[in-house]
Amino acid sequence: MNPVSFLREVKAELDKVVWPTREKTIQLTVLVIVASIFIGVYIGGLDYIFASIMSNFIR
C-alpha cells in the first residue's frame, strides 16, 4: 500500500468517528479529575491507617 492511499483511508476512517461534544468532554474530564482525587485521598488514608498500625506493632 502506498502512502497516499493509506492517508486517504485514514482520513475516511476519521470522518466516520463520532467525536464527543465540548460539553461532554468537559463533563468527563471533571469526572476523571474528581474520581482521581477521591481515590488518591482514599488510598492515602488507608496508607496512613496501616502505617500507624504497623508503627504501633514495631514499638
N, C-alpha and C positions, 0 to 999 in steps of 0.2 A: 504494500500500500504506500502510495507516495504521500508526502507531507501535505500537499494541497487538499487531496480528498479526505485525509484524516481530519484536517482542520474544519472542512465543510461538515463532516459527520459530527464533530464535537459541537459545532455551532447548532446543528439541527437538534442534537440531544439537549443542549442548554435551552433552546427555545421551548422544549416540552416541559421543562421544570416549572412547577408552581411555587413561586417564591412567596414567603410569608410577608404580610403587610408590615409596615414600620411599627404600628401599634403592637402587633402580635410579637414582633421581635423584641420590643422594649419590655413587654409583659414577661416573656420567657426569660430574658436576661435578668430582670429584677428577681424573678422566682429562683433562678440558679444562684444568684448572689445571696439572697436571704437563706436559702437552704444550706449553702456552703457555710455561712456564718453560724447557723443553728447547729449543724453537725460538728463544726470546729469547736464551738463552746461546749457541746455535749461531751465530745471525746476529751477535751481539755479538762472538764470537770471530773470525768471518770479517772483520768490520769492522776489528777490531784488527789482524789479519794484513795486510789490504790497506792500511790506513793506515800500518803500519810499512814495508811495501814501497814505498809511494809516498813516504814521507819519506826513505827511502834514495836514491831516484832524484832527489829535489829537491836534496839536499845536494851 
